[in-house]
């Protein structure tokens, strides 16, 4: 299977991953054959990319966690955020409902943390396909998963990972108190709007402190995830180790997932470009040692990625070489713009070749 912007999906392709509506119910099942009408409907539902199976892609990419667990977690986060009133104190019944949902969330975090912890060799390969209107909830799940992998890389123990997973999942809960017009604004925020956006950190932290029994280290993530190593972040311009480790981890996970997600106002960046941004901000915005660990856990060219090589040949990633993600085994499909009998090229052994670009269709 391979990941494509929806404009590259074609009639006759097969859906390789199910699509869900805003309520977490299956909108289209895996294996559905796409038609022009279905592709149009998928676009209207707010999906700008998807995974397909076609005549050049056949291998599957496994998600880090079971799809049903991902959907349950996304649904619980949505329930929690929809229960919180924007402009008044919680009523007692609202507080009880949130506490019930928070308890369910903690249970899911234990399931997920245990599952990821027992598979320490996991790397990020699958891009989560999400409805743009469900961005905040799906983003929370992805940030938690990325943070867990990074936490494992820096050898946090299982209890520390539980704390990290909870805090990373609710890192953006304060956005409930930010107007939708600001959250979804396609252009640059005004100074006044940016000041209001910044308050999501302090308001989220205050909410968690008042209405949950989460540990101080889990709660601190909501307050500090927008701080930056050089002191240019917010809300209080902390620097370096003044920022808690869990917050430094979540900051990287947060930005990476935001860059690789479709939004109303822009399409997702390829993983390689997002990684390059993170690396470029190492030591300035992000902890340099954590960036190194993070990069080792991200595969920018997973199986099924269509690529163009520096010699102009085009092909699809067939196999990933361990710990050398930039040098996969590629099935060559075209040479000099012409289709050829497919053959395998192991970039680990072809030192003169590099991957020049990710593409979404062949030139022929």
C-alpha positions as CSV (number, residue, x, y, z in Angstrom):
1,X,0.0,0.0,0.0
2,X,1.1,3.6,-0.5
3,X,0.2,7.0,0.9
4,X,-1.0,9.6,-1.6
5,X,-2.7,13.0,-1.6
6,X,-6.3,12.4,-2.6
7,X,-5.8,14.2,-5.9
8,X,-3.5,11.3,-6.9
9,X,-6.1,8.6,-6.1
10,X,-7.6,7.1,-9.2
11,X,-10.7,5.1,-10.1
12,X,-9.9,1.4,-9.7
13,X,-7.5,1.9,-6.8
14,X,-8.4,0.1,-3.6
15,X,-8.6,1.7,-0.1
16,X,-5.8,0.2,2.0
17,X,-6.9,1.7,5.3
18,X,-10.4,2.3,6.6
19,X,-11.7,5.9,6.8
20,X,-13.7,7.0,9.8
21,X,-16.2,9.8,10.3
22,X,-16.1,12.4,13.1
23,X,-17.9,10.0,15.5
24,X,-15.2,7.3,15.0
25,X,-17.5,5.1,12.9
26,X,-16.3,3.4,9.7
27,X,-17.0,5.6,6.8
28,X,-15.4,3.4,4.2
29,X,-13.9,0.0,4.9
30,X,-10.5,-1.3,3.9
31,X,-10.6,-2.9,0.5
32,X,-13.3,-0.7,-1.1
33,X,-12.7,-0.1,-4.8
34,X,-12.6,3.6,-5.4
35,X,-14.7,5.4,-8.0
36,X,-14.7,9.0,-9.1
37,X,-17.9,9.5,-7.1
38,X,-16.3,8.0,-3.9
39,X,-13.2,10.0,-4.3
40,X,-15.3,13.2,-4.5
41,X,-17.3,12.2,-1.4
42,X,-14.1,11.4,0.5
43,X,-12.8,14.9,-0.2
44,X,-16.1,16.4,1.0
45,X,-15.7,14.5,4.3
46,X,-12.4,16.4,4.9
47,X,-9.9,13.8,3.9
48,X,-7.0,15.2,1.8
49,X,-4.9,12.0,1.7
50,X,-5.3,8.2,2.0
51,X,-3.6,4.9,1.6
52,X,-4.3,2.9,-1.6
53,X,-3.5,-0.4,-3.1
54,X,-2.9,-0.3,-6.8
55,X,-0.9,-2.3,-9.4
56,X,2.5,-1.1,-8.1
57,X,2.0,-1.4,-4.4
58,X,1.0,-4.5,-2.5
59,X,2.8,-4.6,0.9
60,X,1.0,-3.4,4.1
61,X,2.4,-1.0,6.7
62,X,1.4,-1.9,10.3
63,X,0.2,0.8,12.7
64,X,1.9,1.1,16.1
65,X,-1.3,0.3,17.9
66,X,-4.5,-1.6,17.0
67,X,-6.9,0.6,14.9
68,X,-9.8,0.0,17.4
69,X,-7.6,1.3,20.2
70,X,-6.6,4.4,18.2
71,X,-10.3,5.1,17.4
72,X,-11.4,4.5,21.1
73,X,-8.7,6.9,22.3
74,X,-9.6,9.6,19.8
75,X,-13.3,9.3,20.7
76,X,-12.5,9.6,24.5
77,X,-10.4,12.7,23.9
78,X,-13.2,14.2,21.8
79,X,-15.8,13.4,24.6
80,X,-13.6,15.1,27.2
81,X,-13.0,18.2,25.1
82,X,-16.7,18.5,24.2
83,X,-17.8,18.3,27.8
84,X,-15.6,21.2,28.9
85,X,-17.5,24.5,28.8
86,X,-15.5,27.4,27.3
87,X,-16.7,30.2,29.5
88,X,-17.9,28.9,32.8
89,X,-17.0,26.7,35.7
90,X,-17.9,23.0,35.4
91,X,-21.2,21.9,36.8
92,X,-21.0,18.9,39.1
93,X,-22.5,16.5,36.6
94,X,-20.0,17.8,33.9
95,X,-17.1,17.3,36.3
96,X,-18.2,13.7,37.1
97,X,-18.5,12.9,33.4
98,X,-15.0,14.3,32.6
99,X,-13.6,12.3,35.5
100,X,-15.2,9.1,34.2
101,X,-13.8,9.8,30.7
102,X,-10.4,10.7,32.2
103,X,-10.4,7.3,34.0
104,X,-11.1,5.6,30.7
105,X,-8.3,7.5,29.0
106,X,-5.8,6.5,31.7
107,X,-6.8,2.8,31.1
108,X,-6.2,3.2,27.4
109,X,-2.8,4.8,28.1
110,X,-1.8,1.8,30.1
111,X,-2.9,-0.5,27.2
112,X,-1.0,1.6,24.6
113,X,2.1,2.1,26.7
114,X,2.4,-1.6,27.5
115,X,1.9,-2.5,23.8
116,X,4.5,0.0,22.6
117,X,7.0,-0.8,25.4
118,X,7.1,-4.5,24.5
119,X,8.0,-3.5,20.9
120,X,11.0,-1.3,21.5
121,X,12.2,-1.7,17.9
122,X,9.2,0.1,16.5
123,X,9.8,3.1,14.2
124,X,7.3,5.6,12.9
125,X,6.3,4.5,9.4
126,X,2.5,4.9,9.1
127,X,1.1,8.4,8.6
128,X,-2.2,8.7,10.4
129,X,-5.0,9.5,7.9
130,X,-7.4,11.8,9.5
131,X,-10.4,14.0,8.8
132,X,-9.2,17.6,9.0
133,X,-12.1,18.5,11.3
134,X,-10.9,15.8,13.7
135,X,-7.4,17.2,13.7
136,X,-7.1,18.2,17.4
137,X,-8.3,14.8,18.7
138,X,-6.2,12.6,16.3
139,X,-3.2,15.0,16.8
140,X,-3.4,14.2,20.5
141,X,-3.1,10.5,19.9
142,X,-0.3,10.8,17.4
143,X,1.7,13.2,19.7
144,X,1.4,10.6,22.5
145,X,2.6,7.8,20.3
146,X,5.6,9.8,19.0
147,X,6.4,10.9,22.5
148,X,6.3,7.3,23.7
149,X,8.8,6.2,21.1
150,X,11.1,9.0,22.0
151,X,10.7,8.2,25.7
152,X,11.6,4.6,25.1
153,X,14.7,5.8,23.1
154,X,15.9,7.8,26.1
155,X,15.3,4.8,28.4
156,X,12.3,6.0,30.5
157,X,10.9,3.2,32.6
158,X,7.4,1.9,32.2
159,X,5.9,4.1,35.0
160,X,7.6,7.2,33.5
161,X,6.2,6.3,30.1
162,X,2.6,6.0,31.6
163,X,3.0,9.6,32.9
164,X,4.4,10.8,29.7
165,X,1.6,9.2,27.6
166,X,-1.1,10.7,29.8
167,X,0.4,14.2,29.7
168,X,1.2,14.1,26.0
169,X,-2.4,13.0,25.2
170,X,-3.9,16.0,27.0
171,X,-1.2,18.5,26.1
172,X,-3.6,20.6,24.0
173,X,-6.6,20.4,26.3
174,X,-6.4,24.1,26.8
175,X,-7.4,24.7,23.2
176,X,-11.0,24.1,24.3
177,X,-10.8,27.7,25.7
178,X,-9.5,29.2,22.4
179,X,-12.1,30.3,19.8
180,X,-12.5,28.1,16.7
181,X,-11.9,31.1,14.5
182,X,-8.4,31.4,15.9
183,X,-7.7,27.6,15.9
184,X,-8.7,27.3,12.2
185,X,-7.5,30.6,10.9
186,X,-5.6,29.9,7.6
187,X,-3.4,33.0,7.8
188,X,-1.0,34.5,10.4
189,X,-2.6,35.4,13.7
190,X,-2.7,39.0,14.9
191,X,-0.8,39.9,18.0
192,X,-4.1,39.9,20.0
193,X,-5.1,36.5,18.6
194,X,-1.6,35.0,19.3
195,X,-1.9,36.2,22.9
196,X,-5.2,34.4,23.1
197,X,-3.7,31.2,21.6
198,X,-0.8,31.3,24.1
199,X,-3.3,31.1,26.9
200,X,-4.2,27.5,26.0
201,X,-1.1,26.4,27.9
202,X,-1.9,28.1,31.2
203,X,-5.6,27.4,31.0
204,X,-5.1,23.8,30.1
205,X,-2.7,23.4,33.0
206,X,-5.1,25.0,35.4
207,X,-7.9,22.8,34.2
208,X,-5.9,19.6,34.7
209,X,-4.8,20.7,38.2
210,X,-8.3,21.4,39.3
211,X,-10.3,18.6,37.7
212,X,-7.9,15.6,37.5
213,X,-5.6,13.6,39.8
214,X,-2.9,13.4,37.2
215,X,0.7,13.6,38.5
216,X,2.5,17.0,38.5
217,X,4.9,15.6,35.8
218,X,2.0,14.6,33.5
219,X,0.2,18.0,34.0
220,X,3.4,20.1,33.4
221,X,3.4,19.0,29.7
222,X,0.2,21.1,29.0
223,X,2.0,24.1,30.5
224,X,5.4,23.8,28.9
225,X,5.0,22.1,25.5
226,X,5.4,25.4,23.7
227,X,8.5,26.4,25.5
228,X,11.7,26.4,23.4
229,X,15.3,25.6,24.4
230,X,16.5,29.1,23.5
231,X,13.9,30.8,25.6
232,X,11.8,31.9,22.6
233,X,8.7,29.9,23.6
234,X,5.8,30.5,25.9
235,X,4.2,31.0,28.4
236,X,7.2,32.1,30.5
237,X,10.3,31.8,28.2
238,X,11.9,28.9,29.9
239,X,15.3,27.8,28.6
240,X,17.2,24.5,28.4
241,X,16.8,22.2,31.3
242,X,14.4,24.6,33.0
243,X,11.9,22.8,30.7
244,X,10.8,19.4,32.0
245,X,12.1,16.4,30.1
246,X,8.6,15.3,29.3
247,X,7.7,18.7,27.9
248,X,10.9,18.7,25.8
249,X,9.9,15.3,24.4
250,X,6.4,16.4,23.7
251,X,7.5,19.6,22.0
252,X,9.3,17.6,19.3
253,X,6.4,15.1,18.9
254,X,3.9,18.0,18.7
255,X,5.7,19.9,15.9
256,X,6.5,16.8,13.9
257,X,2.9,15.6,13.9
258,X,1.6,19.1,13.1
259,X,3.9,19.3,10.1
260,X,2.9,15.9,8.7
261,X,-0.8,16.4,9.0
262,X,-3.3,17.8,6.5
263,X,-4.9,21.0,7.6
264,X,-7.7,23.1,6.2
265,X,-5.2,25.7,4.9
266,X,-2.3,23.5,3.8
267,X,-1.4,19.9,2.9
268,X,0.9,17.7,5.0
269,X,4.6,17.9,4.5
270,X,6.5,14.6,3.6
271,X,8.2,13.0,6.6
272,X,11.6,13.9,5.2
273,X,10.8,17.6,5.1
274,X,9.4,17.5,8.6
275,X,12.5,15.7,9.9
276,X,14.7,18.3,8.2
277,X,12.8,21.1,10.0
278,X,13.2,19.4,13.3
279,X,16.9,18.8,12.7
280,X,17.4,22.4,11.6
281,X,15.8,23.6,14.9
282,X,18.0,21.3,17.0
283,X,19.7,23.2,19.8
284,X,17.6,26.3,19.1
285,X,14.0,25.2,19.6
286,X,14.5,21.6,20.5
287,X,16.8,19.6,22.8
288,X,19.7,18.4,20.5
289,X,20.1,15.0,22.1
290,X,16.4,14.4,21.9
291,X,16.3,15.4,18.3
292,X,19.0,12.8,17.5
293,X,17.0,10.1,19.3
294,X,13.8,11.2,17.6
295,X,15.3,11.0,14.1
296,X,16.5,7.5,14.8
297,X,12.9,6.5,15.3
298,X,11.4,8.1,12.1
299,X,11.4,6.3,8.8
300,X,10.9,8.9,6.0
301,X,10.7,6.3,3.3
302,X,8.5,3.4,4.5
303,X,7.6,0.4,2.4
304,X,5.2,1.6,-0.4
305,X,6.8,5.0,-0.9
306,X,7.1,6.0,-4.5
307,X,10.5,7.8,-5.0
308,X,12.7,9.3,-7.7
309,X,16.4,8.5,-7.6
310,X,19.3,10.9,-8.4
311,X,19.8,9.2,-11.8
312,X,16.2,9.8,-12.8
313,X,15.0,6.2,-12.2
314,X,11.7,5.9,-10.4
315,X,10.6,3.1,-8.1
316,X,8.8,2.0,-5.0
317,X,10.4,1.2,-1.6
318,X,10.2,-2.6,-1.3
319,X,12.2,-3.2,1.9
320,X,13.7,-1.1,4.6
321,X,17.3,-1.7,5.7
322,X,17.6,-1.7,9.5
323,X,18.8,1.6,11.0
324,X,19.6,3.1,7.6
325,X,16.3,4.4,6.6
326,X,17.7,6.7,3.9
327,X,19.1,3.6,2.0
328,X,16.1,1.2,1.4
329,X,15.7,-1.5,-1.2
330,X,13.8,0.1,-4.1
331,X,11.9,-1.8,-6.9
332,X,12.8,0.2,-10.0
333,X,9.8,0.7,-12.3
334,X,11.0,3.3,-14.8
335,X,14.3,4.3,-16.4
336,X,14.7,7.5,-18.3
337,X,11.0,8.0,-18.4
338,X,10.2,4.6,-19.8
339,X,8.6,1.6,-18.0
340,X,11.0,-1.4,-17.5
341,X,10.8,-4.9,-16.1
342,X,10.9,-4.3,-12.4
343,X,14.2,-5.0,-10.7
344,X,15.6,-4.5,-7.1
345,X,18.1,-1.8,-6.3
346,X,19.6,-1.9,-2.8
347,X,20.7,1.6,-2.0
348,X,22.9,0.3,0.8
349,X,25.1,-1.1,-1.9
350,X,24.7,1.6,-4.5
351,X,26.7,4.5,-3.0
352,X,26.5,6.7,-6.0
353,X,22.7,6.9,-5.8
354,X,20.5,8.9,-3.4
355,X,16.7,9.4,-3.1
356,X,16.0,12.8,-4.8
357,X,12.3,13.1,-4.0
358,X,9.1,11.5,-2.9
359,X,6.6,11.3,-5.8
360,X,3.0,10.2,-6.0
361,X,2.8,8.9,-9.6
362,X,5.2,7.6,-12.2
363,X,6.2,9.9,-15.1
364,X,5.0,7.4,-17.7
